[in-house]
Amino acid sequence: MAMNEAMLLNIEIRTDKDEVIEPEVQANEKKLVLVTHDETCFSSYDGKRTIWVDQELRPLRPKGKGRSIMVSAFLCECHGPMKLSDEQKLPHINVPSEAIRLMKPVKNEYGYWTNADLAMQLQEEAIPILKLLYPNCEVLMMFDYSQNHHSMPPDALNARVLTIKDASKTIKMKGMIGGRITTEI
């Protein structure tokens, strides 16, 4: 707990007057940057449900929610949605310019957002941008409580697939404590 409290002291604080209080970082410490991830869906028929029509006419309302667009983004307090400025893009042409993904979550188009998509976005976009934006800092990433974030590797220790009686159907799984592999079972 003492380590976590010490780490939190390295996060910059914003006051009500929008002043930034920089943390006092010792020579052997690094500033801690909080980066969050979130995804959301927008439907074409979101928004107000009231319309103005003549009294004799009945409004034609759509039956469904309409087409959807899903947005997945990494955000930080300093930059908002993580993007590189035009000056930062020029010397680093191999680094993506932003850590934002848009997709149409329809079965026949892009499919649905999965944990593999999140991992790919993190590896291909967010981490390279983080290395440029915060070169001498530690990054604390915070994810929301989405079902996609609960995904486990196929050989992870999972009580739902453990067999009770038939030992011939045993599945090789790795024991894990706090995300670290400990032993093979």
C-alpha atoms as one frame of an Amber mdcrd trajectory, in Angstrom:
protein
   0.000   0.000   0.000   2.868   2.377   0.782   4.221   1.903  -2.747   0.833
   2.773  -4.295   0.536   5.919  -2.172   4.033   6.973  -3.191   3.164   6.419
  -6.852   0.013   8.535  -6.568   2.088  11.463  -5.323   3.797  11.551  -8.729
   0.564  12.366 -10.606  -0.008  15.992 -11.514  -3.068  17.619  -9.920  -5.431
  20.152 -11.477  -7.182  22.691  -9.268 -10.604  24.286  -9.713  -8.923  27.280
 -11.359  -7.409  24.940 -13.981  -3.918  25.347 -12.543  -1.582  22.386 -12.821
   0.390  21.400  -9.730   3.398  19.408 -10.906   4.526  16.553  -8.653   7.812
  16.751  -6.786   9.753  13.930  -8.411  13.086  12.843  -6.940  16.085  12.105
  -9.167  15.533   8.333  -9.012  11.745   8.542  -9.567   9.627   8.998 -12.661
   6.454  10.996 -13.077   3.331   8.805 -13.241   0.830   9.441 -16.056  -2.731
   8.110 -15.869  -4.127   6.870 -19.202  -7.673   5.552 -19.473  -9.415   3.485
 -22.124 -13.073   3.473 -22.988 -15.310   2.370 -25.796 -18.852   3.356 -26.643
 -21.455   2.891 -29.379 -23.437   5.602 -31.107 -26.578   4.795 -33.081 -27.902
   6.909 -35.929 -31.252   7.387 -34.194 -29.769   8.481 -30.849 -30.836  11.842
 -29.578 -34.083  13.700 -29.192 -37.316  11.865 -29.780 -39.515  14.963 -30.263
 -40.372  16.290 -33.711 -42.606  19.065 -35.007 -45.344  17.931 -37.402 -48.773
  19.107 -38.486 -51.590  17.916 -36.191 -53.190  15.840 -38.949 -49.964  14.010
 -39.804 -48.516  11.156 -37.813 -44.752  11.125 -37.385 -42.884   8.321 -39.098
 -40.446   6.963 -36.571 -37.760   4.387 -37.304 -38.333   0.950 -35.784 -34.775
   0.182 -34.706 -31.767   2.053 -33.402 -30.290   2.470 -36.868 -26.681   1.946
 -37.925 -24.072   2.071 -35.197 -20.525   3.324 -34.936 -18.256   2.142 -32.150
 -15.445   4.327 -30.839 -12.527   2.929 -28.844 -10.037   5.462 -27.511  -7.177
   5.920 -25.082  -7.365   9.194 -23.155  -5.118  11.203 -20.876  -5.767  14.423
 -18.989  -3.042  16.399 -20.762  -3.877  15.515 -24.368  -7.480  14.268 -24.168
  -7.812  11.599 -26.871  -4.231  10.468 -27.459  -3.032  12.108 -30.670   0.273
  13.333 -31.964   0.567  16.945 -33.076   1.684  17.734 -36.626   5.203  18.553
 -35.357   5.413  15.222 -33.521   4.217  13.265 -36.579   6.930  14.510 -38.964
  10.012  12.778 -37.484   8.056   9.629 -36.569   6.298   8.498 -39.741   6.015
   4.861 -38.589   4.060   5.776 -35.437   0.269   6.114 -35.837  -1.068   9.631
 -35.346  -3.834   8.703 -32.879  -4.981   5.897 -30.573  -8.626   6.013 -31.618
 -10.472   3.328 -33.565 -13.840   3.625 -35.269 -15.725   0.572 -36.437 -19.175
  -0.431 -37.539 -20.183  -3.295 -35.221 -22.193  -5.247 -37.770 -21.791  -8.972
 -38.321 -21.120  -8.695 -42.064 -18.797  -5.667 -41.921 -16.132  -5.458 -39.205
 -17.629  -7.901 -36.737 -17.776  -7.089 -33.055 -15.169  -5.526 -30.772 -13.189
  -8.209 -28.959 -10.313  -8.390 -26.524  -7.997  -9.186 -29.454  -8.992  -5.853
 -31.051  -8.224  -4.038 -27.795  -4.836  -5.756 -27.470  -3.986  -4.868 -31.085
  -5.001  -1.221 -30.550  -2.886  -1.098 -27.395   0.214  -2.619 -29.046  -0.008
  -0.919 -32.446  -1.280   2.540 -31.497  -1.349   3.414 -27.794   2.080   2.185
 -26.657   4.076   3.780 -29.543   2.264   7.095 -28.966   2.813   6.869 -25.198
   6.546   6.379 -25.742   6.657   9.637 -27.727   4.353  11.715 -25.519   5.830
  10.593 -22.176   9.411   9.433 -22.779  10.655   9.632 -19.161   7.447   8.730
 -17.353   5.724   5.653 -16.007   2.221   5.022 -17.350  -0.672   3.692 -15.288
  -3.412   2.365 -17.586  -6.989   2.129 -16.358  -9.652   0.058 -18.130 -13.383
   0.028 -17.447 -15.354  -3.047 -16.413 -16.160  -4.328 -19.911 -16.677  -8.024
 -20.634 -13.967  -7.780 -23.312 -11.418  -6.909 -20.638 -12.075 -10.183 -18.770
 -10.762 -12.373 -21.558  -8.246 -15.059 -20.626  -5.700 -16.971 -22.681  -6.868
 -20.425 -23.821  -4.536 -22.176 -21.358  -5.401 -19.982 -18.333  -6.556 -21.583
 -15.101 -10.358 -21.516 -15.358 -12.703 -23.301 -12.943 -15.447 -23.524 -15.580
 -13.493 -25.998 -17.702 -12.024 -28.134 -14.919 -13.269 -31.728 -15.018 -14.645
 -33.272 -11.848 -14.772 -37.004 -12.559 -13.213 -37.959 -15.879  -9.435 -37.579
 -15.564  -8.892 -38.555 -19.223 -10.382 -35.222 -20.352  -7.946 -33.025 -18.434
  -6.926 -29.804 -20.091  -3.449 -28.278 -19.688  -3.792 -24.960 -17.884  -1.328
 -22.517 -16.380  -1.833 -21.362 -12.803  -1.877 -17.582 -12.456  -1.579 -15.203
  -9.537  -2.264 -11.557 -10.309  -1.651 -12.045 -14.020   1.732 -13.765 -13.536
   2.138 -17.389 -14.601   3.208 -19.529 -11.651   3.034 -23.228 -12.568   1.571
 -25.546 -15.137  -1.269 -27.753 -13.916
